[in-house]
Amino acid sequence: MRLYCTHFTFCRCHGGLRYKDERGVECKNTPAREAGIVDSIWTLKELLTFRCFKTPIK
């Protein structure tokens, strides 16, 4: 379930999240890109090979 939610957020383009690229063409966007977390739409390979770093709990 966690993998599905992460794929949904970083890899899957959504029709309701649209932007215009530098040529003025309307394109679909991902929730992570819309929120400014990432700069590009991730591939499944990028998602599965991403190194996750744990932050210490203070």
N, C-alpha and C positions, 0 to 999 in steps of 0.2 A: 504494500500500500504506500509506503514511504517513497519508493522508487517511482510509482505512478504519479504521485503528487509533485515530485521534483521534476519529472519529465513534463508534466502539465505546465509548470511554472517557467521552466527555462528553455524548453525545446518546442513546444506546441504553439503554433500561431493561432490567434483567436480573431474571429471576424469583427467582434465589437471593439477591439483595440487596434485602431488604424492610425497610420502616420503617413506623411508625404516625404518621399526620399528627395535627394538633391535634384532629380530630374522632374519633380512634381508629380510622380506616379504614386498613387495611393497603395500602400502595402499593409499587410497584417502584422501585428506585433505580439510579443509574448508578455505575460504579466511582469516577469523579472526585468525585462528591458523597459517596459513602461514605467516601472518604479525606479529605474536608474541603477539597479543592482549590477547589471552587466551591460556591455556595449554592443553585443551581437547576439543573434539567435544561436543557441548551442546545438551541436549535433549530438546524437546519442553517444558517439564515441567520446566526445568532450565531456559529457556528463558522467560516463562510467569511469573515465580516467582522471577525473578531478581529484586532487589531493585535499582532503578535508583536514583542517587544523583545529584542534580543540583549544578553546580559550580557558585559562585557569579560572576557577570560581573563587571569588574573594569574599 
